């Protein structure tokens, strides 16, 4: 059963939210963060990308950079740019993109649920990336940025979302960099808080949608603190970490597409001939073609779009991994025809999030940088949950969630 708790959030005054809030640390590099924070001393980038306060080129893993994060986090609180709520609350965070709004509960998620596998993952994590975020959590003694969870739909929690969001939000703004709406409500009513805790207890599992490294880092630091505390009781704040949990039906996974530099020595005609062994190939012409269903792909080659439909017997609908189009395309096209076996390290392939549109695939091929592009039908939330429930791991570069969670709306301290 999923255990969550309210917490005393540390957050910006209403008048400062747009200055403080930022994109998450992992969607931009140091120079982009430096540019976005230019002229804004209140930007959260000074805490989550503190290398911007040093000379360009400073290593983001230098100990002085972590020290700067601590110094800036302290300063933000001293100057009143971040203020801790006086009581423990839950919060609701809504994101609006393309006219669609998704509503999530901002909670303290229980470290034990992660350690014991009740918070389920679908991606592998890299130890070096975990360690970087662990240092950030350790030195600030806080979860500065949230992780992104999904949970199976719950009618009572949906009712609470409807009631709370009918009221006046604490924050409501459109981010200038992405044009997405971000709205935030504080839940102070004790009866509602108790009901949220109670309803989450009925939910068997939470699912990491996005932020596997942040989740691992937050839970591992909490567990570390438990091991290092001879007087550990179990109710300390470090037993919980900052998460935003959305009903699964609110979320939409966006396609994650592939571009490849060469045809592995084949001519376009030979390549298409090999494709036709396992796919029904239909030429669509110069107009952009979007995959229409599971097991249908869009190929862009030599200025033309093609529909590729996997033939029966080339995939396994009974296998949570075998059913995925990323598996079908990785095995039958990238591996068997193009000789690409390691998606993580092969320099011949690159990945393009669907948020950029299929026009970006066309642009990269037409420029001569890439030889072909392959667009995939997006993974569904049901597929993701099925993979996590069966203990499987998604192949690399499978899911793309958008919008990303804004950082700086609320922070969770590991000690009161």
Buried (B, 14 or more C-beta within 10 A) or exposed (E): EBBBBBBBBBBBEEEBBBBBBBBBBBBBEBEBBBEBBEEBEBBBBBBBBBBBBBEEEBEBEEEEBBEBBBBBBEBBBEEEBBBEBEEBBBBBBBBBBEEEEBBBBBBBBBBBBBBEEBBBBBBEBEEEBBBBBBBBBBBBBBBBBBBBBBBBEBEEBBEBBEEBBEEEBBBBBEBEEBEBBBBBBBBBBEEBBEBBBEBBEEBEBBBBBBBBBBBBBBBBBBBBBBEEEEEEEEEBBBBBBBBBBBBBEBBBBBBBBBBBBEBBEBEEEEBBEBBEEBBEEEEBEEEBBBBEEBBBBBBBBEEBBBBBBBBEEBBEEEEBBEBBBBBBBBBBBBBBBBEBEEBEEBEBBBEBBBBBBBEBBBBBBEEEEBBBBBBBBBBBBEBBBBBBBEEBEBBBBBBBBBBBBBBBBBBBBBEE
